[in-house]
């Protein structure tokens, strides 16, 4: 399997490291990351703590480092400085605990696998590469397909599906993994309203079961409805807190360089203090 598929769909390692009781779901301290050859840092001094069961929206302008941060939490690369600890263990030490749903543009949809095979990749964190799936694994896959309403598409090639169907398959893969921490990078981009509602319903159910959600999104309108906390990122944490305290005109001006007129409900990017 090509590396880009391996890194995007699954990890291929069996979890042997237990969670540490009482530890946060995620604790980041002074994280700094720079891409090779880049002029500046993508992330600079990011510190963040997320407790089990939280629903956190990660927001900020394009290029703010949201995708970079999510990939680092998922353990897809190591930060040059700082630390990322997931349930008491260093990021990447136990992929069973973390499920990652990438942006659609990061996936090679031409790879010849069926939707069911993609969802089964979510079980590889339990199986590794050398064990055959058991009935428990098959049941988890079928349950995830049904939850995301794609059971009837299970035998279709992933590249034959629509964008919304592909996104539901990728989320089904995350559900089949039965992870404790779910990382979703822009899962709602270019999706119709029914698909968005389905995804939010599933995410709300996951949070109700005690799982932790970190979701990057540009849709600020969904924050009050589906998240308990928002983190504005722009290379560093601009502001972090409950949605109703973070989603203010002052915060939006600071994070995006635009102003919200509370009485008119419009954006104005030409105004300044």
N, C-alpha and C positions, 0 to 999 in steps of 0.2 A: 504494500500500500504506500503511495507517495507520501513524503513527509508532510506536505501541506494538508493532506486529508487526515493523517495521523494526529497532527497537532490541533486541527480544528474540531474533528469529531470526537476524539477520545484520547486516552493517554496510554493505555496498555500496561498499567502497573497494578498489582494487587495491593490493597491497603493492609498494612500490618501495624500501623501506629494508631493507638486509641486516642480519643479526645481526652483532654484534661478537664475533669469536673470543675465547674465554677469559673472557667476561663471565658473571655469574650469570644464571640464567633469570629471576630476579626480585630486585630490590633496592629496598626501601622505606626511606626515611629521614625520620624525624620527621613522619609524616603526621598531619595534623589535619583533620577534616571535620565541619561542622555543617550540618544541614538548615535551609533558610530558615524563619524563625519559631520554630525550636526553642529551648527554654530552655537546653539544654546541648549539648555536643559528642557526636557519634556515635562518633568516633574521636579519640583524644588522644595524640599523640606516638608513633605506631606505627612501629617500625623492624623490618625483617625481611629476611633474605636466604635465597633458595632456589636451590640449584644444579641444573643440568640432570640429569634422571633421578630426582629425588626424588619420593616419594609422601607428601604432607603432608596431614594431617587438621586442619581448622580447627574447633575446638570451643569451646563456651562457652554461657552461658545465653541465653534469648530476649532480644533487644534488645542483645546484646553487640556488634553491629556487623559480624557475619560477612558478611551479604549486602551491606552497604555496602562493605566492603573488597573483596569479589569484583568488584562492579560498577566500582569505581574502578580496579582492576587491568585489567579488560576495556576501560577507556577510555570507559565510558558517560557519565561526567561527570568534571570536573576537580576535584582537591582544592584547597581554599583555601590550604593551606600544606603544605610538605614535598614529596617527590618520589617518583615510582614509575617505575622503569626496568626494561624487559623486554628481555632479551637485548641490553643495551647501548643501547637506544633508549627515549625517553620513552613511557609508556603511551599507547596510541591512535595512535602513529606508524605502526604496521604491524599491522593487524588479521589479516593472514594468519597471524601467529605465535600468536595467542591465540584459543581456542575457548571459548565461554561457554554453559553449560547452566543456565538459570534455574530457580527454583522453579516448580512447576506453576501456582501461584496468580498468577504474574506474566504468564502467557500468555493471550491471548484465543483460546480454542479454537474460537470460533464463526466465525473468519475462514475463508472458503471456499477452502481449499487442500487438496490431497491430501498424503498422507504423502510421496510421492516429491518433490513440489514443495517441501515443507518441507526435506527432506534436500538438495535441489539448492541451497537458500539457503546452505548451507555452502560452496558453490563461488563465491559472489559476491565473496568477498574476493580471489579470483583473477581473476574476470571483470569486476567492476564492473557497471554497469547496462546498458551499451550493447552488449556482446558476447554472441552466442549461445553456449550450451554446446557444447563439442567432444566428440568421442568419449572423450577423457580424462576430462572432467567426468562424462559419463554413466557411465563405468566406475567412477569413484570413488563415485558415488551408489549404483549397484547393489551394489558391494562392501560399502558401509556398511550398506545395508538387509539384506543377507544376514548380515553379522556380528552384527547385533542381532536376527536372526530375525523380521524384519517385512517380508520381500520379498513375502509373499503379501498384505500389507495396503497395498501401495504405492499403489494406485489409489483407496483409500478416503479420504473426507474426514477430516481430522484430528480433527474434533469427534465423529465416529462411533466413535472408538477408545476402549478402556478406559484408565484412568489409567496402568496399567503399559505398555500399548502406546504411549501418547503419550510416556511417558518414554523408551522405547526409540527412538522416532523422533527425539526431540530429541538423544539421544546419537549416533544415526546421523548427524544433521546435523553434529555436532562432529567425528565421525570423517571424514566426507567433506571437511571443511575441511583435513584433514591438517596441523593446527596443531602447534606445538612445545610450547605450554603449554595445558593443559586446566583450565578452572575450572568446577567443578560445585557448585551451590548446593542442598544437601539433596536429592540425587538418589534417595535410598532411601525417602523418606517414603511411607507407606501402600502399599508394594509387597510382593507375596508373596515367599516365600523363593526360589523358582526364578528370579524376575526379578532379585532382589538378587544371586544367585549368578552369573547371566549378566553383569550389569553389572560385578561385581568381576572376573570372568574377563577381560572385555574391557579393563578398566582395568589389570590386571596385565600383559596383553600389550602395552598401550601403553607402560607404564613400561619393560618389557623392551626395547622398541625405542628407548629413550632419551628419550621424551617426559616432560615434567614434569607432575605432577598436584597440584592443590590442591582438596580436597573438603571442604565444610562438612557436618557431620553431628552429630546428637544421639545416635547409637548408639555409645556408647563401647566396646561389646563387640567391634566390628569392628576397632578400632584395632590390636591386636597381630597380627591375621591379615593385614591388607591395607595397612598404612602403615609407613613407616620413621621417621616423625617426627610429632609432634603440637604444635600451637600452641593454647594456651588464650587466648581473647580475651574481654575484658570492657571494651570501650572502649579498652583498651590491652592490650599483651601481658602476660598474667599470668605465664606460664611457657612455655618453648619448648625442645624437645629430643627425644631418642629416646623412642619410645613407652613403653618399659619404665622410663624414668626420670621421665617426665611423669605417667603414669597411676598416681598414688599417692594414698593417703587424704588426705595433707596438701594436695596440689594440688587435689583435688576439693572439699575443704572451702573452700579459698581461692577457687576459681573459681565454685562453685555454692552455697556456704553449707550443704553437707550433709556428713555423715561416713559413710564406708564402714567397717563392722566387718569386718576381714579374716577373722576366724574364723567369723562368722555369715553373711557375704555378704549383708548387708541394708543398706538406706539408713536414716538417721535424720536428719531435718532439724530436730530439736529440741535437738540436743546442741551444745555449744560447748566451746572449750578452757577 
